[in-house]
Structures are given as C-alpha cells and as structure tokens.
C-alpha cells in the first residue's frame, strides 16, 4: 500500500467538510483546483490536436488567440526541474524498526526501496508499517482467514524487511517527463510522492504532488508581474505605459494602444509564457 488517498478516506473527508461552515480557504482551494484542471485539460487538448488536426470549417473565436503554451516555442517544465535530489531510500533488507526510524527522521510518509545497485524495487509507507507496529505493540497475532485486505494486513504483520513490507512495483517517473505528464500520473495513482528514476531504474530523486501543482498553477499576480517587468519593460519600453494587463485564472486580457507592427509580437511573447493558457486581444493599433 502506497501513500495514497483511498476512496473510503476521501468520502469520509468530503462528508466532514460538507458540514463545515465558514472555511476561509475554500475559495482559494477551489480556484487552485479549477486552475489545475484547466492545465490538465490544456495538455489533453494539445495531445489530441497533435493526433488529429482540426478539420476544415472549424469556427474560430474572433480576437482570441486561443494558443496554449505548448503550441509555442517555450519549452515545457520537466520533472528534473522540480524534483528533489538526492532522496532518502531504504535498502531492501532494512528491518522494520530501521524503516520506521528512517521515515520519521525524513519526515515523510513513504520512501523508495532500492536494491544494492540503487534500482527502485518498490515503495514502503507508514501505512505498510501499521499492521506490523500493532503486532509489535500488542502481541496480538491476527488469524490467516478473512478478506483480501485482511490477508494483506496479516502478511505485513508477519513481515520483517523492506522487501517484504513494500508495495511493488513502484510507480515512477523519468526526469525527462513533463511536469504535466507527471501530474497526470500522480492524479491517476493518487500518490503524494513519486520516485524519479533514470532509464535503468536507478533512483535519482523524488517529485511531490504539491510541487507539480505549484509548477502548473502559478498565481495570476506572478504572471502579470512577469509580463510587465520582463516583456513590456525590456522589449516594449515605449509602449509599456499605455498597456494594461489583467490576468484571471491564467487567461491574460491585454488592453491599450500600441503600434501595429508591435501588436502581434507582443501577443506572441505573452502566449509563450508557460503558465498562460489563453490571451484575449483588446488592443487598438496606431
């Protein structure tokens, strides 16, 4: 069992939240979720576009570029750009007490299990240790009969090494994968942390779900500041004071007056930012 969010736990959490009033962070969480889903949808749409180009007669939205970051020259953020190297791991022959101590010292809920050559074999988590810890604490030995879940817990209660306790095979990601691809994998697998391995399976780092979310969902104010300080101030210094930038959920509205020869280039530069999902053109040209 990995560091996952089980369906039952999720349902219980939703029931608890539904009875909670006045959550001050709820709008922020909802906005982050919408931005995350929007980023995922953008990746999916781009992949579909590469597989089957749009047919003739498709309606175009006037004055909206509709271009995504992955359609322009900007390079997508990769896992190696956001992963944490090096990462703590436990050898496959680590004893139960040593695993528990390592998890506690590292302050994490799960760790990769590696063979003598540093290849990832599986993942061991706090959940994997609970049954064994209960047996160690109470001396109670559960019977062998029961449901599949109970039998798995029984097996872990009798286990002594990381190789016996771990969940295998591990779900891993390559450093060259994009942050969006890793986010898809984390979402589908319900994992909070994923080992990063090279092509031969050697452990090179770990990537956190929260880090992937932050990489995909930069706040609107940060996007606006980059447009104003890096693009307008450095590349369009004469037009900058006449341009107003409004960013909402990754969509950039561009207002103001600019020379006709600069308008297209400005919009393309804004479209090239990795966190911009769409640009809406309100410019007047002179």
N, C-alpha and C positions, 0 to 999 in steps of 0.2 A: 504494500500500500504506500503510494507516494504522498507528498504533501499536497493533497487535493482537496477540493471543496465538494463533498458528496452531495447528491441531490437531496437526501433527507436533511442534512445540515442546512443546506440552502433554503429549503422550505421552512424549516424552523426559524431561521433568521428572518425570512420575509414576514412570517407571522408575527414575530416580535416587533419588527419595525413598523408593521401596519398599525399597531396600537400606540405608537409613539408620536406625540404631537409636538410641534414647535421645533423640529430639528433644524438648527440654523445652517448646517452644512448641506442640507438636502438639495437646494438649488445648484450648488457647486458640483455635487456628486452627479446630479442629473445632467448638467452641462458637460462634464467630463465624459460621461457615458455616451452622450449624443455625439461628441466630437470623436470619440474612439470608434463608434460605429460608422461615422462618416468616413474616417480614414480607412477603415476596413473595406467599406463599400467602394471607395475610390480605387483601392488596389484590385478588388474583384472586377470592377468595370474596365480597368485598364487591361487586365489579363484577357477578358472577353473580347475587347477591341482588337487585341493582337491576334486572337484566334480567328475572328470573323469580322472583317472590316464592315463598316456601316454601308448599307445598300443605298442605291440612288433614291432620291426623293425624301430622304430623312429631313424633317423640319429643323431649321437652325434657329436658335434663340437670338434675336437681334440685340446687338451691342453687348452681348455676354461672350467672353472668350471661351468659357467652359473647359479650358485646358487644365489638366492636372499636372502636379509636379513631376510625375513620372513620364509625361509626354514631352518634356523639355530637356535641356542639356544638363540640368542639375543632377548630380549623382545621388541615388537613394542612400539613406543611412544604413550601414551594415551592422551586424551583430558585433563584430570586432570593435566598432566604435563605441559601443555602450556596455560591453561585458566587463566583468570584474576579474582580472587576472592578478596574481595566481589565485587559486581557490583551494580551500581545505578539502581533503578527501580522507577516506579511511581505507586501509588495506583490507583485502577480502578475508584475512584471518584474524581481524580485530575482534577482541572479546566484547561481550555485551557491555560490561562496565566501562571499558575504554571508549566504546562508541558513544555511550551516554555522556561521558565526560567531554568528549570532543564536540558533540552537538551543543552542550551547554557552554563550553569555552568560546565556540564560534558564534554563539548567539543566533543560531539558525534552526529551522525545523527539519531540514533534510540535508544529506551530504552524499556525494557520489562515492561509490565503492569501486576501487581500482584493483587490477591485477598487478603482479610485480613489474610489468613493463609500463605501467601508468595508463592502461586502457580502461575505459569505463565499462564495468560489468553490470551495474545496477545502481539503485538509489536506496538508501536506508533513511527512514524518517522517524520522528518521535512517535508517530502512530504505530510504526512497526515494533517499537520497543515497549509499548504499553502493556501488552499481554504478558511479556516476559517479566516486566517490572512488577506486575501484580502477583505473579507466581513467586518471585523473589521476596516480595514483601509479606505475603500471607501464608505461603507454603501450600496453598490450595492447588491441586493438580486437576484441571478440567478433564472430563471424560473424552473419549475419542469419537463418540457418536454425536450427530446433530447436523445442522445445516452446513452448507459450503462455507459460509462466513465463519461459523464456529470452528469448523475443522481447520481453516486457515489460521485462526487465532490460536488453536491448540498447537499447530505446527510451530508458530512463532514462540509460544510459551516454552517449547522444548528446545529451541534453537540456542546456539552459543556463539556463533561467529557472524560477522557482517554478511558473508556469503549466504548463510542460512536465513538471515533476517531480511535481506534486501528484497526489493521488488525489481524484477528483471524481465525483459531487457529494459534498460533505461531509455527514456525519450530524450534525445539530444538534438543539438542544432550545430551547424557548421559556422565558423566565423564569417564566411563569405555570404551567408544568407542575409537577406534584408531584414531590417527591424520589423517591417510589416509582416513578412513571412513568419518570423519567429513569434510575433504576436498572435497570428492565426493559430500556430501550433500550441502556444500556451493556452489560448482560449479553448481550443478543442479538447486539450488534455486536462484542463482545469489545474494547471501547475502554477505554482508561485515562483519557482526557480527551475531553470533548466541547465544542465551541464552543457558546455560548449566543447566540442572535440574537433580534432583535425580529421583528415580523410581516413586515417588509420585507426581512429577511435581513441587516440591519446587525449587526455584531459588538458585543456588549455585555458579554461575559465568557466565562469557561470554568468548567466544573464537573468535578471529579475523581471518579473511581470510588471512591477511598478515602474522600472526603468524604461521598459518598452513603451508603456503607456505615456510616460513623460516625453519620450522621444517622438512619439507620433502626435501628441496633443500638446503643442506649445500654446501658451495662453495668447489671447488676441493682442494684449498690450505689447508683448515681446515682438510679435510680428510687425506691429505698427512702428515700434521704435527702430527696428532694423530697416524697414523701408525708408523712414525719414532720415536716419543717420548714415546709412550705408549707400542707399541708392539715390535718394534725392540730393542729399548734401554733397556727395562725392561725384556723382555722374551727371546730375542736372542742377547744378548750383543756381543757375539763373532762373529756373522755373520753380524751384522748391517752395519759395514763399507763397506762390499762387496755387499750390496743390494741397488739397485736404484729403487725408487718408482715414477711412473708417473701416474697422475690421470687426466682423461679427461671425463667431463660430468658424473661423478660417476663411470666410469669404471677404474679399477686400473690395470696397467701393472706392473708386478714385474720382474725385471731384476737382474742378478748377479749370484754368486756361493754360494752354501750352502750345508751343509751335507745332505745326502739323508734322514736320519732319521728326520731332521727338516723341510724339504721342505713342506710336506703335512700339518703339523701342522701350519706352518706359513700362508699358503694359507687359511686354515680354519679360523684362527684368523682374517685375513683381511676380509674374507667373512662375518664374524659375526658382522661387524660394520653396524649399522642401515642405514647409508647413502650410502653404497656401493651397486651398482646394479649388478656389474659383476667383476670378477677377471680373467685376462689373464696371463697365466704362461709362462714366458720366462726364467725360472731358469735353470741353469745347476747344477747337483748334483755331489758331490765328496765323 
